[in-house]
Amino acid sequence: MVPKVHDGLEMALSRNENWKKRMHVLSERLKRIPCLVWKTTWKVGCDDPRRVIHAFKVGLSLTLVSLLYLLEPLFKGIGQNAICAVMTVVVVFEFTAGATLCKGLNRGLGTLLAGLLAFLLDYVANAAGQILQAVFIAVAVFIIGSAATYMRFIPSIKKNYDYGVVIFLVTFNLLTFSSYRIDHVLKMAHDRIYTIAIGCAVCLLMSHLVFPNWSGEDLHNATAFKLEGLAKSIEACVNEYFYGEIEASRDIKSSEDPIYKGYKAVLDSKSTDETLALHGSWEPRHSRYCHKFPSKQYLKVGIVLRQFGYTMVALSGCLRTEIQAPQSVRVLFKDPCIRLAAEVSKVLIELANSIRSRRHCSPEILSDHLHEALKDLNTAIKSQPRLFLGSNDIQANNILASIAASQGKSSLSSVKIDSSALLDWKTKRVSSEQTKEAEQGAERKVLKKSQTSRIAITSLEFSEALPFAAFASLLVETVAKLDLIIDEVEELGRLACFKEYKPGDEFCVSCETPRVSVLENHLPSHGED
């Protein structure tokens, strides 16, 4: 009995100790929660201070429209539909002025059209009896609901007015079915439209007049940031190829890789650019010169930048291939390649600064230094013809000739074997076992022939400079893509009325850290009403 009691005490003590350890770990985690919450909150505000301002703007807008519900005189004039103004602010108020204007006008226009159509149907349905009125409403809801839903698939409507069509369907069905049971539906619709108009007006005034955030400005700055990212990416890629240790097993998508970070922002920007361009096209002309925002041209610039980014992906892929040019080969072309990459990077940074400062590029942006770097690279490649032709060409041709000859002889011998076996079978009528042995012998010859071909192929040596040739061709391809970028940026400057370049102007080369993506500032709406 004593040992059993002793074991029971030990188990109880161990459970108590485990419980104390768990409680200690839990208490330590709870102590870290306030610090973690504070750090996360502070980081979100530091990443983009405009988020703090936007939060206060939404809070102030909700306070203003809530007065319709809280103040007795206003509540008596509007009634229970005052809550629609609060819901409108929650749904419509977006981070940028263009997004708010797009949603606000869609909501207002959809509500207005739905109200007018519901009044018309109610007027027609009242002329019929109770039963015919129900049938008429059901048929009208089916036709209009189907037609409105089908219209959402039209590209232009889907792009600009999809939210308005959804609001139209919600409001139309609400008013149509309410008119069948409620007598004062006209007053309810009037109050609803009135409160939605008040909510939209508050949102538009707050987003356009109080510290406005413009989608066009975000797209403009994002384009300059992408150019700077590509400039840093190509320079880092060439420097790593000639100076760094190339590891084929290293993860190309490392978040700390400057090459990957440079072109990733460009390749992932398609949806962001399209969203900002759409919202920027809705924004009023707010600039000092009141020029129309060239949203389509910004998208064209984004397209050529992504094409340049795809070339950068292939160029950086040369750093991770299994077959690498030896250091003795790379050192022969190090200086012209580094010089060419530096000139391409310089042009990209000049384009970025011209967009940021809103002035045209220098007429000499494609300077003689870039052409000289191309010529130097071409001369360096031509000065080493044996590296690209290879030293084992004659030996390789001899091996291929011997393979072809052996294949021809073996095929002839196999034909003779088959014909002799067939003749013996016809004349001497050998047994089936001898025929199978002859077929197995032919199969062994075919296997031996294929093994000989594999050995000969593996003995062929590729030129050591072929990996560098791929790298050099992609580097020259970036210069060709650079011409397309310059043309689109010049067209952007013409449409956006950039300032003319003066000979005394100097570009300030600066690679700033871009703000977070604007799509991260977009808060999705989880409900319409």
Buried (B, 14 or more C-beta within 10 A) or exposed (E): EEEEEEEEEEEEEEEEEEEEEEEEEEEEEEEEEEEEEEEEEEEEBEEBEBBEBBEEBBEEBBEBBBEBBEEEEBBEEBBEBBBBBBBBBBBBBBBBBBBBBBBBBBBBBBBBBBBEBBBEBBEEBEEEEEEEBEEBBEEBBEEBEEEBEEBEEEEEBEEBBBBBBBBBBBBBBBBBBBBBEEEEBBEBBBBBBBBBBBBBBBBBEBBBEEEBBBBBBBBBBBBBBBBBBBBBBBBBBBBBBBEEEBEEEEEEEEEEBBBBBBBBBBBEBEEBBBBBBBBBBBBEEEBEEEEEBBBEBBBBBBBBBBBBBBBBBBBBBBBBEEEBBEEEBBEBBBBBBBBBBBBBBBBBBBBBBBBBBBBBBBEEBBBEBBEBBBEBBEEBBEEBEEBBEBEBEEEBEEBEEEBEEBEEEBEEEBEEBEEEBEEBBEEEEBEEEEBEEBEEEBEEBEEEBEEBEEEBEEEEEEBBBBBBBBBBEBBBBBBEBBEBBBEBBBBBBEBBBBEEBEEEEEBEEEBEEBBEBBEBBBEEEEEEE
